[in-house]
Structure formats: C-alpha cells, structure tokens
Amino acid sequence: MLRVTNAAVAGRTLQDLHNFLNRQFVVVRCIKDGVMSIPNGETKLEIGMEIHLVCAEDEAEPISVLIGENIEGKTWKDDIDKKQKYVSHRLVITKPEINGKTFGQIHFSTIYGVNVTRVTRNGMDLFADRNLRLQVGDRILVTGTEENVEAVKRAIGSSVKRLDHPNVGAIFFGIMLGILVGQIPLGMGMKLGLAGGPLVVAILIGAFGYRYKINTYTSTSANLMLREVGLLLFLSSVGIQAGAHFWETIMAGGLTYVWTGFLITIIPILIMGVVARKVLKLNYFTLMGLIAGSNTDPPALAFANQTAGNDAPAVGYSTVYPLAMFLRILVAQVVLLAFLS
C-alpha cells in the first residue's frame, strides 16, 4: 500500500504515470476519504490517496519513491473486510475465443470495471502486462465488485470441467507435422530429423497457434504423464541400443570413451556453472535447468525438478533447449560432412 504524497504526481492519471515511468505495474484499488474504488487509466492521483499497487520486486522501490510513502502494516484485505463490497477471485480462462488475446484487447478495467493483477500459467506467476497474450487454462486474479467479477467470469468461461479433456488432436497433429518437417532436406544432406522437426513445429504452434484457432492446452496431470512416458521410452530405447554391444565396446577400448566423454561433459558444465552463479548471480534452481537444457538432457531435468520442487528448472531448461537441440542436430551433421567429404 502506498500513500500519495508527491505533489509532482498529483493530478496526473495512471496512464500518465505509466508513460513517464516506463515500468510495468497495476494499481488494483484506490482509497480516498475512506471510499474504495477500482481505478483505470484515467484515474487521477490525489494527495493523501491510498493505492494498492502490484509490480515486480525490483520495480517497487523506484515506483514508491516517485509516488509517496509506503504504508507499513496495512493491506487491502483490511478494507475489503470492512466494506464487503469488493472481492478478489481467481478465474480460469476456458473459452477458446479468448485464447491468444492480450489484456489490452479485452479491456478488463474499462469495460468490466475490474483489475487483473496476476496470471498463473503452468504453476508460474506472470505479471498482468497489457501485451501478455492469454491462453486457455490461465488463472487470473480479478478484483472488483461481485457483479463485475461475475460478468468477467461469464466472458472468459471459467468452466473447470472443460479443462478435464486434453486436446489430443492438436498434440498428435503437431507431432505428425513435426515428423514431416523433420524430413525436409536443408541442403548439403542435412535435415532436422525426428528430434528437430517436432521441436520447430511445437515452437511455432505455441507462438502462432492462436491465430489458427489451435488450442494446445493440456491439464497438468496429462502433461506430466506425457513427460514421464516420453522419458521412459527415451531411456528404454537408449538402454536397449547400448546394452546389445556393451561388453564388446568395453573390451575394444570403451573405457577411453568413458573418461574422455566425462571430461568433455564435466569441464564445460563446471565453467558455465561457476560463471553463471558467481558472476551473473543466477538462481541456483534456474541454473540447474540451464545446465540440463544446454546438454539436452531430459533425465537431468527430471532430477532437477524433483530436487527443486518448483518450476524454476523447467523455465531455465526451456529457455536454452531449442537452440542447443538445433545446434546439436545441425553441427553434428556439418562435422560429419566435413570429415567424410
């Protein structure tokens, strides 16, 4: 909670404040003379006005310095308990027509008279930026009067039963299309293959699928099941192929492969881990995912997720995995072509 004390911002609208600061924040509610209201971009700040503001942690200090003083020990829940007029609810987006629309296109504050402060997607909290595209399955925290919140609920669906059915058609359509894309020759005898093709198609569907009414939402339980089954199949196939000639490989100098492979693997990981942790100050759990992704190592990701108990490793993994996979596929073929030509 902040109290407006800076005369320089008095009389300015919240939109003016956004434009001046060039920072992302949402003013959830305003309190003036004991009366609470839901603000929008045209709401003007006044001296003594109390506002509840949501922003990223590193944005809080510069915003509070400009607006006024932080009101210690007071929360917006105190006012809701007294007034019993405004409520906050988490609603689930289930209507396909909302998929891919941004907050700016829906106009929650101007049309419905509510504010959305947080978006939860796959267990991760996202800031409700006006340019953020909503997806089916997103959970949004909505604040406003009961009537307005109910209107938003009707507009976005909020029917949890719709989410119980996974979009199997979209998933297998993506896999089939990815296999076809993977067989397209890229020149010099190179192609993306069964690994790169589906990866490219999945990225494209995730980024632009909403334009073609492709809904790829999968419930958390179904998502985890697909992950585990895929990992089991991957490890099984690797074990079957390696086990057939395991002893012959060891007798034919396989131990040299083991220790050289160990050095090739562990030295880059140690260097990257030390630099990322000590110099770049990256979160340890995120770093676990980055290391697993840079090595395109699903078993390492599974271990990291189990150890961390949160989604930070998965976020780090997904950030670097596509590039690492492309390089792994293409560079390996380039090296083979170079030495065999």
FENPEBEL-V686732 format. One record per helix or strand of 3 or more residues. SS is the DSSP state (H for helix, E for strand). FROM is the first residue (numbers start at 1). TO is the last residue. If there is no record, write none. Layout:
BEGIN
ss: (SS & SS)
from: (FROM & FROM)
to: (TO & TO)
END
This chain:
BEGIN
ss: (E & H & E & E & E & H & E & H & E & H & H & H & E & E & E & H & H & H & E & H & H & H & H & H & H)
from: (2 & 14 & 25 & 35 & 50 & 57 & 68 & 76 & 86 & 96 & 103 & 108 & 115 & 124 & 139 & 146 & 160 & 168 & 185 & 193 & 220 & 246 & 284 & 298 & 312)
to: (4 & 21 & 32 & 37 & 55 & 67 & 70 & 83 & 93 & 98 & 106 & 112 & 121 & 127 & 145 & 156 & 164 & 182 & 187 & 212 & 244 & 279 & 294 & 308 & 340)
END
